[in-house]
Amino acid sequence: MRALLRSAACVGALLPFVLLVAGSALAVTVTQAVNQDRNTISNGTAEQSPYCSGTYVRITGTGFVSDGGVTSVMIANVPALNVNVGSDNTLYAQVGPKATDGPVVVTTKLGSATAPQTYTILPCAAQPVTTKPAISYYRLPSQTQGHESIKVKGGKNFYLGGTSLLAVSSVTVGGKPAVYAVASDYNLQITMPKTAPNGKLTVKVVAPGGTTTSPSTLTLTKTA
């Protein structure tokens, strides 16, 4: 019996950041959180970029989509701002105002998980997103490289590449609102609106740093 108890304790030690949900599989996990310059911010130091209000954080783990969706993200004891789920394994969020030293906690409909690091918030001024988005290419899901011209059916997905896309708050295609997901600061996944007219269309993205319309060098065509 003691051997069994010791074995159970060892298994528990291997899964410190996984919440077990009664009667279900393992729920959400968080394995790492890094700032957007890719320096790990565990126990932040003066040599690292300030981790403060307005800083974007990339959080990796599992279950961000499959566990029913992320319902909240806490960074350093305050709710995160502009939470964008890029995939089941990656999400992006901004540090909220008045953050203090503390953990990163992601909550889904099946449970919560905490990053293994404790984060130190360094004094700094707020860093609002002021960079205007840029649009540089399109890509179909079946393509591995960006292109200047693509054709997409209504209801089908395509990718838009560019820069400063993390804080995008709305997307329209041919003047029609489009469903989108922020995959990274350089990529948006967009669903072609079925209500958009057939033919060549422009894409417009809106973010705190400004509004950008796809340049004339790019061609997006909706097909029937």
Secondary structure, 3 states (H helix, E strand, C coil): CHHHHHHHHHHHHHCCCCCECCCCCECCEEEEEEECCCCECECCCCCCCCCCCCCEEEEEEECCCCCCCEEEEEECCEECEEEEECCCCEEEEECCCCCCCECEEEEECCEEEECCCCECCCCCCCCCCCCCCEEEEEECCCCCCCECEEEEECCCEEEEEEECCCCCCEEEECCEECCEEEEECCEEEEECCCCCCCEEECEEEEECCEEEECCCCCEEEEEC
